[in-house]
Amino acid sequence: MSIRTLGLGENLREYLLSVSLREPDILTLLRQETSLHQMGIMQISPEQGQFMALLVKLMGAKKTLEIGVFTGYSALIVALALPSDGKVIACDINEEYTSIACRYWQKAGVSHKIDLHVAPAVETLDKLLKAGEAETFDFVFIDADKSNYDNYYERALQLVRPGGLIAIDNVLWSGKVADPAIEDNRTKKIRALNQKLHQDERVNLSMVPIGDGLTLAMKN
């Protein structure tokens, strides 16, 4: 987890932000409020959010899925990038965190674009599949409990259309994935998924060293 891109010194990061970040005030306010939260480290970096919004616009995405909402920054930046009839299906289990998200979505005027499901994400994804929504999503962002990352990925791969994109957060996991001495469950789960994705011929793949590491998997 990282609120800034790993490996960038403070001076270089400040320069990067000064010449590239175009963050609307509502996103800055949400990021500032989240930074005061006891779990604020779970916030994605603003440069990663802007990168994701650019991808969504490049794709011409209209229907997206978010697995893991927290205080709503990533869902908000994606919703802002979508056309007026765009939709974000957002999955989380924490009503306290998502109440902050809902407040900012309302302030930003995009709450009509975001359909929040407060329930275990696997259950929500399975319901979407049963409802016939396979291959109807353009973009999926996975940033939730790491023990379920593989379950989320497999369901996301069914839900996203051919040519659609799955973005998976925290794949560098503060560098822990590269240290063989670290064997806690979450690190092992991310490490295993990274290895699986490297060999998965169902997708085209790029791991981008932005934020805490972001894997982009485009469905064939």
N, C-alpha and C positions, 0 to 999 in steps of 0.2 A: 504494500500500500504506500502511496506517495502522493503528496499534493504538488510535487514538482518533478520535473524530468530527472531521472537518475543520472549521475555522472557529470552534470553541468555545474561548474563553479558558479558562485553567486553573481559575480560580475558579468559572466557570459550569459547567464539566464536573464538577468535584468536587461541586458542589451537585447537579447532575443525578444523579450516581451515588449520592449520599448519600440521596436521597429516592426512588430508583426501582430501583436494582440489587438483585436478590435472587439472588446468585451462590452456589450450593452450594460447600462447602469444596473438594471435589475439582476443581471448575473453577478456583477461585482458585489451587490448587496447580499445576495444569497451566499456567495462564497465567503464573504466577511462574517456573516452570522454563523455559518457552518464551522469556520475556523475556531470559534469559541466553544463549540460543542465538544464534549468529552471524547467523542469518536470522530472528531473532525479530520483525522488522518485518512479516513475513508473517502474523502472528497477527491475527485479527479482534478488534475491540474488544468488551468485555463487553456494552456496551449494544446492539451489533448482534446479538450472540449471543442475548441475551434477547428481542430483537424477533423474531428468526427463530423461536425456540421458541414465542413467543406465536402467530405465524402458523400454525405446525404444529398447535398445539392448537385454534385457531379453525377450521381446516379439518377437524379430525378425521382428520388424515393417519395412515396406517398403513404406507405403503410409500414410502420416499424414496431419493433418489439424490444422492450427493455427488461432484463432479468436482474433485479437489484436496483432499487431506487434511491435509498438513503434519504437525503434532504432534497433531492430532485434536480440537481444541477445538470446532469447529463440529459435527463428527459426534457428539461426546459430548453437547453440549447438545441436539441434535435427538433423539438416542436417549433421553435422559432425559425428553423431552417426549412421546415416543411411548407408546402403550399397551404392555402386556406382550408382545403378539404382533406388535408393530411391527418394521419392518426398515429398515435403512439399507444400501444398496449403495454402498460407498466405493471410489473410484478414485484411485490415485496410482502413481508409478513409483519412489519413493525409499524403500528399505527402512530406511535409517537414521532418517529422520523418522518413518515410520509405526511403527517399533518403540517410540518414545515414546508414540505414540497408543495402541497396543495395551496397553501397560502401564497407562495410565490408564483405558481402557475396562474392563479386567479389575478394577481397583480399584473402579470405580464400579458394577460388577455389571451392565454392559450389553453385554458382549462378545458375548453370544448374539444380540443384536439387530443387530450390525454385521458385514457380509460384506465383507471387504477384498479388493480385486483389485489386486495389484501388477503393473501392466502399463500400456502406453500407453492412455490413457482412450478414445481413438477406437476401439481394438480391442475394449475391454470393452463400449462402447456398441453397436458393431456386432454383437457376440455376443448381447447382450440383445435386439436387434431381430430377429436371426435365430432366436432361441429363442422368438419369439412374445410378447415382453413389451411390445410397443407399447401405449400408452395404459393402462398399468397402474400408473404412479407418480403419487402425489399431489403430491409436492414435489421439486424439483431445485435444488441449490445449485451454482453454477459459480464456482470460485475456483482456477483453475489457470493454465497458461501462456497468456499473452494472445494469442499468435500463432494459437492454435487456438480462440479464443473463438467464432468464428462456426461452426466445425465442431461444437463442443460444443452450441451453441444449437440448431442444426438437428436434431441427433440427440435432444436433450432434448425438443424440441417434438414429436417422434414418440413418445417414450417416456411423456410425461406425459399424463394423461387430460384430456378436456375439463373445464374448471373447475379443473384443476390449476395449480400455480404454479411458475414458474421464477424463481429469485433469482440475479442476476448481480452479482458483487462487483467492486469497484475501478473502477466506471464513471466516476468523477470523476478518478481517477488523479492524486491530489495536485494537482489543478488544471491539469495539463498539457494535458488535452483542450481546454481553453478558450484555449490560447495557440497561435495559428497559426504562431508561429515555431518551435515544437517539432515535429519531423518524424521522430523515431525510429520504428522499426517497431512497437513495442508500443503507443506512443501512437496511431499511425495506425490500428492494428487496433481499438483500443477506440473511437476516434472514429468509425470507419466502422460498427461495430456499433451504437453509440448512434444514429447517423443512420438505419440500417436499421430498428432497432426502432421508432423514432418513426413510421415509415411502414408498419409491419407490421400489417395488418388481421387477422392470424390470432390476435392477442393483444390483451387490454386491458393498459394500461401505466401504471406510475408509477415515476419515478426518485426515490428517497428519499435526502436528504442526510445519511445516517447512516454512520459509519465513513468509508470512502474512496468512498462513493457506492454505493448498492445499487438496482439496477433490479429491479422486480417485474413479471413478464409472466404474466398469467393466460390460459391457452389458451381460445379460444372453442370 
